[in-house]
Amino acid sequence: MTGRPAAFLGLGAIGAPMAARLAGTRPLTVWNRTRSRAEEFARVHGARSAATPAEAASGADVVLTCLPTSREVEALLDGGDGLLAGLAPGALLLDCTSGDPATSRRIAGRLAGQGIAFADAPVSGGTNGAEAGTLTIMVGADGATFARARPVLETMGSRIVHVGPVGAGHALKAVNNALLAVNILAVGEGLAALVKAGVSARTALDVLNVSSGRSFVSETLVPERVLTGAWPRTFRLALLEKDVGIARQLLRDTGVEGPVLDLAGELFRRARAALCESADHLEAIRLIESRSGVEIRG
């Protein structure tokens, strides 16, 4: 290992494989709200487990966070066990959470006063991309901070893009996920109607996916997860609903009308209420099936 010491906080479905790739390049300390998960990760990957965020950040040149929301990242900063108690002047905090721009800018301002650099660096590519190290990472930062962050992020992603100032990464990620939500709903509704009209789901997708209506949802997610009836849980619907909410707030903040995203947000809010909190994001289509009285299968 030749890299400088790092810390990774948040070993969820995306965070754990990202941290695993980082562990192969530099001394790594990990922290997770469920301590046993951090201890098991440390045992498997030769990392060190920390009891608190402050302990994890102590001595680290770069600290990465990957939590459900920006609110949880901000909550880690304070107190005797918080990140600010462990981060040294000159350190770098990279937040890979699918967070919100306003909180990112607030965090960056607080850290700057302590001489600590910050970038929001949310990722796209799912668990498969995290495991393969092929994530797309959208970075919001000044130029100098991006240059410093890039070598670290390249251990986890194949496309590292400087998208703008602090907050821009989270803004772009939220819009990306809001478009995913719109596609899930539209593809689910359209396929349900086609199947009821006598078109097989497989035939419909074969045509759509060489036509102008194709999308990542129709090309990859539906064939792998809906037609097969597999419904794996890789990304919680509740988190996608949260991301749509961030995108809607961005539109309001920038004075852009958003009737399409407003409707998608409301439909995902209803889906979240109808399904369990652990439901996968693609189970919105399962709800469409149930209400339509049809199954979309191969």
C-alpha positions in Angstrom: 0.0 0.0 0.0 1.4 3.3 -1.1 -1.4 5.7 -0.5 -1.8 8.0 2.5 -4.1 6.9 5.4 -7.9 7.2 4.7 -11.1 6.6 6.5 -14.5 5.5 5.2 -17.7 6.1 7.1 -20.9 4.2 6.0 -20.6 0.6 4.9 -24.0 0.2 3.3 -24.8 -1.6 0.0 -22.7 1.0 -2.0 -20.3 2.1 0.6 -18.9 -1.3 1.5 -17.7 -2.3 -2.0 -16.3 1.2 -2.5 -14.4 1.0 0.8 -13.2 -2.5 -0.2 -11.5 -1.1 -3.3 -10.0 1.7 -1.3 -8.6 -0.7 1.3 -6.4 -2.3 -1.4 -4.6 1.0 -2.1 -3.9 2.6 1.3 -4.2 2.1 5.1 -7.9 2.3 5.8 -10.0 2.9 9.0 -13.7 2.2 8.8 -16.7 3.3 10.9 -20.3 2.2 10.7 -23.3 2.9 12.9 -23.7 -0.8 13.3 -20.3 -1.5 14.9 -20.3 -5.2 14.0 -20.4 -4.4 10.3 -17.3 -2.3 10.6 -15.5 -5.0 12.6 -16.4 -7.7 10.0 -15.3 -5.4 7.1 -12.0 -4.7 8.9 -11.4 -8.4 9.5 -12.0 -9.4 5.8 -10.2 -6.5 4.2 -7.3 -5.8 6.5 -8.6 -2.5 7.6 -8.9 -1.0 11.1 -12.3 -0.5 12.8 -13.0 2.7 14.7 -15.5 3.1 17.5 -16.4 6.7 16.7 -16.2 9.1 13.7 -13.5 11.1 15.5 -11.4 8.0 15.9 -11.9 7.1 12.3 -10.8 10.5 11.1 -7.8 10.9 13.4 -4.6 10.7 11.3 -6.5 10.3 8.0 -5.4 12.5 5.0 -8.8 11.9 3.4 -12.1 10.9 4.9 -15.1 9.6 2.8 -18.7 9.4 3.9 -21.5 7.4 2.3 -24.7 7.7 4.3 -28.4 7.8 3.4 -28.8 11.6 3.7 -26.8 14.8 4.0 -28.6 15.4 7.4 -26.8 12.3 8.7 -23.4 13.4 7.4 -23.9 16.8 9.0 -24.8 15.2 12.3 -21.5 13.3 12.4 -19.5 16.6 12.5 -20.2 17.7 16.1 -19.5 16.5 19.6 -16.4 15.0 21.2 -16.8 11.9 19.1 -17.6 13.8 15.9 -15.6 14.2 12.7 -14.5 17.7 13.6 -12.8 16.4 16.7 -10.7 14.0 14.6 -10.1 15.9 11.3 -6.8 17.8 11.2 -6.3 21.0 9.3 -5.3 20.1 5.7 -7.5 17.0 5.6 -10.0 16.4 2.8 -13.6 15.2 3.3 -15.3 13.6 0.3 -19.1 13.0 0.7 -20.3 10.2 -1.5 -23.8 10.4 -0.1 -26.7 11.1 -2.5 -27.2 14.4 -0.6 -28.6 17.8 -1.0 -26.7 20.9 -2.3 -27.7 23.3 0.4 -26.4 21.0 3.2 -23.2 20.3 1.3 -22.5 24.0 1.0 -23.2 24.5 4.7 -20.8 21.7 5.6 -18.1 23.0 3.2 -18.4 26.4 4.9 -17.9 25.0 8.4 -15.0 22.8 7.3 -13.3 25.7 5.5 -13.1 27.6 8.8 -11.1 24.7 10.2 -8.8 24.5 7.2 -10.4 21.3 5.9 -11.3 20.8 2.2 -14.6 19.4 1.1 -16.2 18.0 -2.1 -19.6 16.4 -2.7 -18.9 13.3 -4.8 -22.1 11.2 -5.2 -21.9 8.1 -7.4 -23.9 6.3 -10.0 -23.6 2.7 -11.2 -25.2 0.7 -8.4 -23.8 -2.1 -6.4 -22.4 -3.8 -9.5 -20.4 -0.7 -10.4 -19.2 -0.3 -6.9 -17.9 -3.8 -6.8 -16.2 -3.5 -10.3 -14.8 0.0 -9.6 -16.7 1.4 -12.6 -18.8 4.0 -10.9 -19.4 7.4 -12.4 -18.6 10.0 -9.7 -20.0 13.6 -9.9 -17.8 16.0 -8.0 -18.7 19.4 -6.7 -15.6 21.3 -5.6 -13.1 24.0 -6.5 -10.5 23.1 -9.0 -7.7 22.5 -6.5 -9.9 20.2 -4.3 -11.0 18.2 -7.3 -7.4 17.7 -8.4 -6.6 16.3 -4.9 -9.7 14.2 -4.8 -9.4 12.6 -8.2 -6.7 10.0 -7.5 -8.7 8.8 -4.5 -11.9 8.5 -6.4 -10.3 6.8 -9.3 -9.8 3.7 -7.1 -13.6 3.4 -7.0 -14.8 4.8 -10.3 -13.9 4.8 -14.0 -15.5 8.2 -14.8 -14.7 11.0 -12.4 -16.3 14.3 -13.6 -15.8 17.7 -12.1 -19.4 19.1 -12.6 -19.1 22.4 -10.8 -18.7 24.1 -7.4 -19.7 22.5 -4.1 -23.2 21.3 -4.2 -23.2 20.7 -8.0 -22.5 17.0 -7.6 -25.5 16.5 -5.4 -27.6 18.5 -7.7 -26.7 16.5 -10.7 -27.1 13.2 -8.9 -30.6 14.2 -7.7 -31.7 15.1 -11.2 -30.3 11.8 -12.5 -32.2 9.8 -10.0 -35.4 11.8 -10.6 -35.2 10.9 -14.3 -34.7 7.3 -13.2 -37.9 7.5 -11.2 -39.8 9.0 -14.1 -38.6 6.2 -16.4 -39.5 3.5 -13.9 -43.1 4.8 -13.7 -43.5 5.3 -17.4 -42.0 2.0 -18.4 -44.1 0.1 -15.8 -47.3 1.8 -16.9 -46.6 1.3 -20.6 -45.7 -2.4 -20.3 -48.7 -3.1 -18.1 -51.0 -1.7 -20.8 -49.2 -3.5 -23.6 -49.4 -6.9 -21.8 -53.1 -6.4 -21.2 -53.5 -5.5 -24.9 -52.0 -8.8 -25.9 -48.4 -7.9 -26.5 -45.9 -10.1 -24.7 -43.5 -8.1 -22.4 -40.5 -9.6 -24.1 -41.7 -8.6 -27.5 -42.5 -5.1 -26.3 -39.0 -4.7 -24.9 -37.4 -6.1 -28.0 -39.0 -3.4 -30.0 -38.7 -0.5 -27.5 -35.0 -1.2 -27.0 -34.2 -0.6 -30.6 -36.6 2.4 -30.8 -36.7 5.9 -29.4 -38.5 4.9 -26.2 -35.6 2.9 -24.8 -33.9 3.7 -21.5 -31.7 2.1 -18.9 -34.9 0.9 -17.2 -36.2 -0.9 -20.3 -32.8 -2.1 -21.5 -31.4 -3.4 -18.2 -33.5 -3.2 -15.1 -36.8 -4.6 -16.4 -35.2 -7.6 -18.3 -33.0 -8.5 -15.4 -35.4 -7.9 -12.5 -39.0 -7.7 -13.7 -39.3 -10.2 -16.5 -37.5 -12.7 -14.3 -39.6 -12.0 -11.2 -36.3 -11.7 -9.3 -36.9 -8.3 -7.6 -33.5 -8.0 -5.9 -33.2 -5.3 -3.3 -30.2 -3.1 -4.3 -31.5 0.4 -3.8 -34.3 1.3 -1.5 -37.4 3.0 -2.9 -37.4 5.3 0.1 -34.0 6.6 -0.9 -35.1 7.2 -4.5 -38.2 9.1 -3.2 -35.8 11.2 -1.1 -33.7 12.0 -4.2 -36.7 13.0 -6.2 -37.5 15.4 -3.4 -34.1 16.9 -3.6 -34.5 17.4 -7.4 -37.9 19.0 -6.9 -36.3 21.4 -4.3 -33.6 22.3 -6.8 -36.2 23.2 -9.4 -38.0 25.4 -6.9 -34.7 27.1 -5.9 -33.8 27.8 -9.5 -37.3 29.0 -10.5 -38.0 26.1 -12.9 -41.5 24.7 -13.0 -41.5 21.0 -12.5 -44.9 19.4 -13.0 -43.4 16.1 -14.3 -41.1 15.7 -11.3 -43.7 16.9 -8.9 -46.1 14.1 -10.1 -43.3 11.5 -10.0 -42.4 12.6 -6.5 -46.1 12.2 -5.4 -46.4 8.8 -7.0 -43.2 7.6 -5.3 -44.4 9.0 -2.0 -47.6 6.9 -2.4 -45.6 3.8 -3.4 -43.4 4.3 -0.3 -46.5 4.4 1.9 -48.0 1.3 0.2 -44.8 -0.8 0.4 -42.4 -1.6 3.2 -39.5 0.8 4.0 -37.1 -1.8 2.8 -38.8 -2.2 -0.7 -36.5 -1.9 -3.7 -36.9 1.1 -6.0 -38.1 -1.1 -8.9 -41.0 -2.4 -6.8 -42.8 0.7 -7.9 -43.5 -1.5 -11.1 -44.7 -4.3 -8.9 -47.3 -1.9 -7.4 -48.3 -0.9 -11.0 -48.7 -4.7 -11.7 -50.9 -5.2 -8.7 -53.2 -2.3 -9.4 -53.4 -3.2 -13.1 -54.1 -6.9 -12.5 -51.3 -8.0 -14.7 -47.8 -9.4 -14.4 -44.9 -8.2 -16.7 -42.9 -11.4 -17.2 -40.8 -12.9 -19.9 
